Amino acid sequence: MPLSLVVAGLGAKRGEDLIFKDISFVLEAGEALIITGPNGSGKSTLLRVVAGLLLQEEGTVSATGGTQEFGHPRELCHYLGHHNGMKRELTVEENLTFWKKFMGDSADGTGMGVFQAEEAVDLPGIGHLPFGYLSAGQQRRIAFAKLLVAHRPVWILDEPTAALDSAADTLLAKLISAHQRSGGIVLAATHQPLALQNASELAMTGFIGLSD
């Protein structure tokens, strides 16, 4: 059975206030959801709740189908936030090798090799360089390569095009589309347009007031 990501009646707090509530959607294999809204509207909070990094106040996040048993949907997810999640003093190869070993592959696919992932983000031959030596745009592309070296069917992306130029934006969109074509699911928050197929949009509005 194809994988489905199911979010039902989700609500989360910031401090004592509910920042959002009653968020529900279902994403099937190959689908994407683009989350939009002004700063502070809850986009990042929603992504972190779905990724299992924050606890929700109400509602559920679940996954059905797929080819493996799992305890929480986070076991099926890659999360790429505002920070790249790389050690500046380690080389690109050392960083990507760590993530490949640490994350491992889900049962329904196999990640790329480190050098293959570098080529996929159009940065071949830089594995020997310290991550901190790279430009901001190169660092962001290598952070995206982290998603390629360990297979996860659900990609959760927070402003994935930050620090990227238009050519890298296009490359990123192609990689995301390839993930969708292979049956992957994408959940992305962005201020920039993402040229994705088979995508719907969820507009966040922000604080809804004090909770009871």
RATA-V79409 format. One record per residue. N is the residue number from 0. RES is the residue in one small letter. OMEGA is omega in radians with two decimals (NA if undefined). Layout:
# RATA-V79409
n=N res=RES omega=OMEGA
n=N res=RES omega=OMEGA
This chain:
# RATA-V79409
n=0 res=m omega=3.12
n=1 res=p omega=-3.13
n=2 res=l omega=3.00
n=3 res=s omega=3.03
n=4 res=l omega=-3.02
n=5 res=v omega=3.06
n=6 res=v omega=-3.03
n=7 res=a omega=3.03
n=8 res=g omega=-3.00
n=9 res=l omega=3.04
n=10 res=g omega=-3.12
n=11 res=a omega=-3.13
n=12 res=k omega=2.83
n=13 res=r omega=-2.96
n=14 res=g omega=3.14
n=15 res=e omega=-3.07
n=16 res=d omega=2.96
n=17 res=l omega=3.09
n=18 res=i omega=3.00
n=19 res=f omega=3.07
n=20 res=k omega=3.07
n=21 res=d omega=3.05
n=22 res=i omega=-3.13
n=23 res=s omega=3.01
n=24 res=f omega=3.06
n=25 res=v omega=3.08
n=26 res=l omega=3.10
n=27 res=e omega=3.10
n=28 res=a omega=3.12
n=29 res=g omega=-3.10
n=30 res=e omega=3.09
n=31 res=a omega=3.03
n=32 res=l omega=3.12
n=33 res=i omega=-3.12
n=34 res=i omega=-3.12
n=35 res=t omega=3.12
n=36 res=g omega=-3.12
n=37 res=p omega=3.05
n=38 res=n omega=3.13
n=39 res=g omega=-3.08
n=40 res=s omega=3.08
n=41 res=g omega=-3.11
n=42 res=k omega=-3.10
n=43 res=s omega=3.12
n=44 res=t omega=3.12
n=45 res=l omega=-3.14
n=46 res=l omega=-3.10
n=47 res=r omega=3.07
n=48 res=v omega=-3.14
n=49 res=v omega=-3.14
n=50 res=a omega=3.14
n=51 res=g omega=-3.14
n=52 res=l omega=3.06
n=53 res=l omega=3.07
n=54 res=l omega=3.06
n=55 res=q omega=3.04
n=56 res=e omega=3.14
n=57 res=e omega=3.11
n=58 res=g omega=-3.05
n=59 res=t omega=2.97
n=60 res=v omega=-3.11
n=61 res=s omega=3.07
n=62 res=a omega=3.12
n=63 res=t omega=3.11
n=64 res=g omega=-3.08
n=65 res=g omega=-3.02
n=66 res=t omega=-3.11
n=67 res=q omega=3.02
n=68 res=e omega=-3.11
n=69 res=f omega=-3.11
n=70 res=g omega=-3.12
n=71 res=h omega=3.13
n=72 res=p omega=3.14
n=73 res=r omega=3.12
n=74 res=e omega=3.13
n=75 res=l omega=-2.93
n=76 res=c omega=2.79
n=77 res=h omega=3.06
n=78 res=y omega=3.04
n=79 res=l omega=-3.10
n=80 res=g omega=3.14
n=81 res=h omega=3.11
n=82 res=h omega=-3.02
n=83 res=n omega=3.11
n=84 res=g omega=-3.13
n=85 res=m omega=3.05
n=86 res=k omega=-3.06
n=87 res=r omega=-3.06
n=88 res=e omega=3.10
n=89 res=l omega=3.09
n=90 res=t omega=3.07
n=91 res=v omega=-3.13
n=92 res=e omega=3.13
n=93 res=e omega=3.11
n=94 res=n omega=-3.10
n=95 res=l omega=3.09
n=96 res=t omega=3.09
n=97 res=f omega=-3.09
n=98 res=w omega=3.12
n=99 res=k omega=-3.14
n=100 res=k omega=-3.08
n=101 res=f omega=-3.10
n=102 res=m omega=-3.04
n=103 res=g omega=-3.13
n=104 res=d omega=2.92
n=105 res=s omega=-3.01
n=106 res=a omega=-3.01
n=107 res=d omega=3.13
n=108 res=g omega=-3.12
n=109 res=t omega=3.13
n=110 res=g omega=3.10
n=111 res=m omega=2.92
n=112 res=g omega=-3.09
n=113 res=v omega=-3.10
n=114 res=f omega=3.09
n=115 res=q omega=3.12
n=116 res=a omega=3.07
n=117 res=e omega=3.11
n=118 res=e omega=-3.11
n=119 res=a omega=3.10
n=120 res=v omega=3.03
n=121 res=d omega=3.08
n=122 res=l omega=-3.13
n=123 res=p omega=3.00
n=124 res=g omega=-3.14
n=125 res=i omega=-3.07
n=126 res=g omega=-3.10
n=127 res=h omega=-3.07
n=128 res=l omega=3.01
n=129 res=p omega=-3.13
n=130 res=f omega=-3.12
n=131 res=g omega=3.13
n=132 res=y omega=-3.04
n=133 res=l omega=3.02
n=134 res=s omega=-3.13
n=135 res=a omega=3.13
n=136 res=g omega=3.09
n=137 res=q omega=3.10
n=138 res=q omega=-3.13
n=139 res=r omega=3.13
n=140 res=r omega=3.09
n=141 res=i omega=3.05
n=142 res=a omega=3.10
n=143 res=f omega=3.08
n=144 res=a omega=3.08
n=145 res=k omega=3.12
n=146 res=l omega=-3.06
n=147 res=l omega=-3.04
n=148 res=v omega=3.09
n=149 res=a omega=-3.05
n=150 res=h omega=2.95
n=151 res=r omega=-3.06
n=152 res=p omega=-3.11
n=153 res=v omega=3.06
n=154 res=w omega=3.11
n=155 res=i omega=-2.92
n=156 res=l omega=3.12
n=157 res=d omega=-3.07
n=158 res=e omega=-3.03
n=159 res=p omega=-3.09
n=160 res=t omega=3.12
n=161 res=a omega=3.08
n=162 res=a omega=-3.12
n=163 res=l omega=3.03
n=164 res=d omega=-3.02
n=165 res=s omega=3.13
n=166 res=a omega=3.12
n=167 res=a omega=3.05
n=168 res=d omega=-3.14
n=169 res=t omega=3.10
n=170 res=l omega=3.14
n=171 res=l omega=3.13
n=172 res=a omega=3.12
n=173 res=k omega=3.14
n=174 res=l omega=3.10
n=175 res=i omega=3.13
n=176 res=s omega=3.10
n=177 res=a omega=3.09
n=178 res=h omega=3.10
n=179 res=q omega=-3.11
n=180 res=r omega=3.12
n=181 res=s omega=3.12
n=182 res=g omega=-3.14
n=183 res=g omega=3.11
n=184 res=i omega=-3.10
n=185 res=v omega=3.06
n=186 res=l omega=-3.00
n=187 res=a omega=3.01
n=188 res=a omega=-3.06
n=189 res=t omega=2.93
n=190 res=h omega=-3.11
n=191 res=q omega=3.08
n=192 res=p omega=3.04
n=193 res=l omega=-3.07
n=194 res=a omega=-3.10
n=195 res=l omega=3.04
n=196 res=q omega=3.05
n=197 res=n omega=-3.07
n=198 res=a omega=3.00
n=199 res=s omega=-3.05
n=200 res=e omega=3.04
n=201 res=l omega=-3.14
n=202 res=a omega=3.12
n=203 res=m omega=-3.09
n=204 res=t omega=3.07
n=205 res=g omega=-3.02
n=206 res=f omega=3.14
n=207 res=i omega=3.07
n=208 res=g omega=-3.11
n=209 res=l omega=3.04
n=210 res=s omega=3.12
n=211 res=d omega=NA
